[in-house]
Amino acid sequence: MQPHRDAAGYWKANVRLILMCLAVWAFVSFGCAILFRPLLSGIYVGGTDLGFWFAQQGSIATFIVLIFFYAWRMNQLDKKYGLDEE
């Protein structure tokens, strides 16, 4: 497959990926830990309710997973647009 160099397409894909990662992070850290905490209080993980778990550990764990996902996806985009490191 021949990679193509399209700066506008690359930037658009990058911004879309960033916004998607920020939306997931905001949902987990703000939504699950604060807004939906009363709904998650009946579900227990590790001896505590799920809302508290998201507030204390879940949002941090999700953020770390998002970092690795972003790096993996950007490597794919770099290859697609011919900007990868060889």
Buried (B, 14 or more C-beta within 10 A) or exposed (E): EEEEEEEEEBEEBBEEBEEBBEEBBEBBBEBBBEEBBEEBEEEEBEEEBBBBBBBEEBBEEBBEBBEEBBEEBBEEBBBBBEBEEE
